């Protein structure tokens, strides 16, 4: 087995950049740079340019509908190569010259034809080089550059990407090329949040998810920690920075503020919920929106790579307050909505599994995954507090973890069906057999009969043991769909979490097999897609490409498998 530390000397940053560049097709992976909001996609023999904006689709963010390069005779020069630092049209290249500026240079006799969204067009000779500056309103200004300016811009971007790839974790040879591409995805998805003093957020995707979602930030930090612990800490700090007065952490931190209740939802989200028949599309009162409590888990993993005691103590205090919010009753606007000691999801978005059939009926929903996360988080808090907050008593957290485990087994374990069930209002049974029922495997010390039943489910080819991995809904369930988001497709995060559950259950070989299966899926599926069809192992039709947490968790899994 390759030693990743020893291998670090064998693969240069330039080689990793080349490996990533082979996957930059300008369709699923646009040309961009860290912190920039400009995206360049292939359009025929040329390219088109968009901006990346919160809650706006690409079609709303058009800068140039076409940029086509011509040689001196007027013949179109097609794209011949793409690397992280430039697009090559043969003797002409396109690069960035700052976050909002594209630079084109090379053959001085060549020219470019630019087509604006309003249909207007212009032709410009390249000469010594041209700049295309994009204003905040997406308008463009074209100017001539001085001699050597384009080459300097291209070299500066090459050096920037070289510095980024120098941090890329070095892993097993068969995983290295995909790891390089995934590292590119993470760098490409960095945006600045100007309202937060230029904070660097690694967004799920510049193509469609421009904001820092709490859950995504946790998974992304877990991958980024292997090459840039400081940037990993920054993701967690942003996720923890804006708690409500009662400690609730918001669902999303974005450039216009935060999304912490249903009142903050964009109208497009409300429309989607209405179409799905959701009970909370238009609630009578604001419903808190958060994400599953994996904060302490992510904090612990980031600190494993590089300790930061003072920072850790500050963040842990925020995590503790958020954990207490989950257990607070309705009188304190918490998430134990019926006051029975077992918190519920008050909104599908707070689960992270928005479209799961678990939420097809009335809510709130008492879900076994939430209980499992809360048990683990209280135990993680106790361990972290012993190190970073030594004056804080840990016994209450351990006692609450034990009580939550008891309630999980008492109310959500069905011994006749031998599985954990979610429950709706009044304890109504939710029959769907989904991945949320497997998450209690993450609880160390789960009773033997429950643990055995979950292992059997994971190994059952009729339910979860599919060729390409672990579906989010059992293949035997009537609600299973290989394409519909969270209703069957494989997600990298749930597979990674279940692999840890297999470790906790004392089955490290089975955990490793699932990790191997998951990295093979990403390679087979063409990259870190948002989610995958479990029958074909390919990108699901509507899944976003170059997806942040899929990239980050591929890296985390690859590092684990390379030890």
Helices and strands as residue ranges (DSSP letters): H 4-7, H 13-21, E 38-43, E 46-51, G 58-61, E 62-70, E 81-83, E 86-88, E 92-96, E 101-106, E 111-115, E 121-125, E 130-134, E 140-144, H 149-165, H 173-188, E 190-193, G 194-196, E 199-202, E 212-213, H 214-224, H 229-240, E 252-254, E 257-259, G 262-264, H 267-275, H 295-305, H 309-327, G 330-332, H 348-351, G 357-359, H 368-388, H 395-412, E 413-414, E 419-420, E 422-423, G 425-427, E 429-430, G 435-437, G 439-442, H 448-458, H 492-504, H 508-524, H 548-561
